[in-house]
Structures are given as structure tokens and as C-alpha cells.
Amino acid sequence: MDKSKRPFLKSKRSFRRRLPPIQSGDRIDYRNMSLISRFISEQGKILSRRVNRLTLKQQRLITIAIKQARILSLLPFLNNEKQFERTESTTKTAGLRARNK
């Protein structure tokens, strides 16, 4: 069949190639907090390779660096901001209850 008579042709759309999240000069290290913090969710979880758009080797190095930073107390194991908000609100309400009595 001739190419010009094909009923379903995919249009060749140009797509914008995304820049890699880690540049060649960036060193993946547990001390590089600005780099590591980009690969952690708000809850403190390590983001997946698909979300990060990293290679397998880069993802392994990032994971090891995050775990080392957590062990050395540079990063928290969990992000407890919501928990602190809850405790503050409960202490405020407890103080109000004591005043009302």
C-alpha cells in the first residue's frame, strides 16, 4: 500500500524535551540538601523514579543520600508539621476549657 493512501496517519508533533532534574555537574551527596529536598514529598517520602524523571543509577544514589541524611539527622524521617498544628490547637482548646470552668 502506498504511503499517501494510508487512512490513519499520526501527525509528527514536535514536543519540548524536559530538562533532566540533575545536571551533570551536580554531585549526589547526603550533604547537598538543596538537591535532596527536591526528591522528597511534603510528607517526607522519597518520590518514585517516574515522578523524578531520573535514571536508575541516579535514583539509587538519591535514595542512599536521603537515607544517610536521615540517619545523620540532617533530614527528618517524617514531616510532622501537621502533627504540630494539631497539638497546638489541642493545647489552646484545653486552655480555654480550663478558663471556662
C-alpha positions in Angstrom: 0.0 0.0 0.0 1.3 3.4 -0.9 2.2 5.7 2.0 0.0 8.6 0.7 -3.2 6.4 0.8 -2.9 5.3 4.4 -6.1 6.3 6.2 -4.7 6.8 9.7 -1.5 8.8 9.8 0.0 10.0 13.0 0.9 13.6 12.8 4.5 14.3 13.7 4.2 16.8 16.6 7.2 18.3 18.0 7.5 18.0 21.7 9.5 20.0 24.1 12.1 17.9 25.8 12.2 18.3 29.5 15.5 19.2 31.1 16.9 16.5 33.4 16.4 17.3 37.1 20.0 16.6 37.9 22.6 18.3 35.8 25.9 16.7 35.0 27.8 18.9 37.5 25.5 18.2 40.4 27.0 15.9 43.0 24.6 13.5 44.6 25.6 13.6 48.3 23.9 13.5 51.6 25.3 17.0 52.4 23.7 18.6 49.3 20.4 19.4 50.9 19.1 21.7 48.2 19.3 18.8 45.7 18.0 16.1 48.0 15.0 18.1 49.2 13.7 18.3 45.6 13.1 14.5 45.6 11.2 14.3 48.9 7.4 14.7 49.1 5.6 17.0 51.5 5.1 14.0 53.8 8.8 13.2 53.8 8.6 10.2 51.4 11.1 9.6 48.7 9.5 10.3 45.3 9.5 7.5 42.7 11.8 7.4 39.7 8.9 8.0 37.3 7.9 11.2 39.1 11.5 12.4 39.4 12.4 11.5 35.8 15.8 10.1 37.0 17.8 7.2 35.6 18.0 4.1 37.7 21.6 4.8 38.9 20.6 8.4 39.8 17.6 7.2 41.8 19.7 4.7 43.7 22.2 7.4 44.6 19.5 9.8 45.7 17.8 7.2 47.8 21.1 6.3 49.5 21.9 10.0 50.1 18.4 10.6 51.6 18.7 7.7 53.9 22.2 8.8 55.1 20.9 12.3 55.7 18.0 10.9 57.8 20.4 8.8 59.9 22.7 11.8 60.5 19.6 13.9 61.5 20.0 16.3 58.5 16.5 15.3 57.4 13.5 14.2 59.4 12.2 10.6 58.9 8.7 12.1 58.8 7.4 15.5 58.1 5.4 16.3 61.2 4.2 19.8 60.5 0.5 18.7 60.5 1.0 16.9 63.8 2.5 20.0 65.5 -0.5 22.1 64.3 -2.9 19.6 65.9 -1.0 19.6 69.2 -1.0 23.4 69.3 -4.8 23.6 68.6 -5.5 21.0 71.3 -3.4 22.9 73.9 -5.3 26.1 73.0 -8.7 24.4 73.4 -7.6 22.8 76.6 -6.6 26.2 78.0 -10.0 27.6 77.0 -11.8 24.7 78.7 -9.8 25.3 81.9 -10.7 29.1 81.9 -14.4 28.3 81.4 -14.6 26.1 84.5 
